[in-house]
Amino acid sequence: MDLGLEGKGAIVTGGSMGIGTAIALDLAREGCNVAINYRRHDTEAKKVVEEITAMGRKGLAIQADVSSHADAQKMVDTVVKEFGGLDILVCNAGINWDGVIWKMSEEQWDQVINVNLKGYFNYNKAAALVFKDQKSGRIINISSINGLRGKFAQTNYSASKGGEIAMSKALARELGKFNVNVNVVAPGMVMTDMARNIPAEFLNKAVDETVLGRIATPEDVAYLVTFLCSDKSRHITGEVFKIDGGQYI
């Protein structure tokens, strides 16, 4: 099935590991040139670029702090120059620093909000400036079911993920007349390297919450993102897609 992605330029934030890597590689398989950002994982980022270029696509790994407005704008400008344009933005980079609110420090709150919410604003704004002028583009913001339902000991994380959803809906209204689609993908538990380090009792609880009896793989998320970046989803915008095996219900 031709998704109409051949030659498109894409940015995937947080693309050096986990879900971000799976998204970057799946977009490349469908024909995209893909740039990823990283902050510390230089080796992993270079490996992802090697895999992208092995598919015959252009790949870039750019060190950029997503919470920095200047870094975000510089990365978008670089990608437009190197790829000859930008068509897709997938915001995926995020952190968590959990704790019940009465024990949560101001630093815990600020760091999670700065990366997860301000970071999305920074890249959404920089990409919107490009997409608005060219009258086309796709923005996919990776949130979480915990941005919809809340999660114990995650007031900061849940707030950031809920904020991403609200921001995306508002942006879909702003950019719709410019033929730009903005959507949200909200995963449940995903079997990343981080999840493998979670104590078994918590992982088993997440499995029990699902109706399918399994945890998603990063590729499960990537396939949905790629569809939302494609021509097959041209009439979908402002939506939140849970991908959680029924964990939310």
Buried (B, 14 or more C-beta within 10 A) or exposed (E): EEBBBEBBBBBBBBBBBBBBBBBBBBBBBBBBBBBBBBBEBEEBBEBBBEBBBEBEBBBBBBEBBBBBBEBBBBBBBBBBEBBEBBBBBBBBBBBBBBBEEEEBEEEBBBBBBBBBBBBBBBBBBBBBEBBBEBEBBBBBBBBBBBBBBBBEBBBBBBBBBBBBBEBBBEBBEEBEEBBBBBBBBBBBBBBBEEBEEBEEEEBEEBBEBBEEEEBBBBBBBBBBBBBBBBEBBEEBBBBBBBBBBEBBE
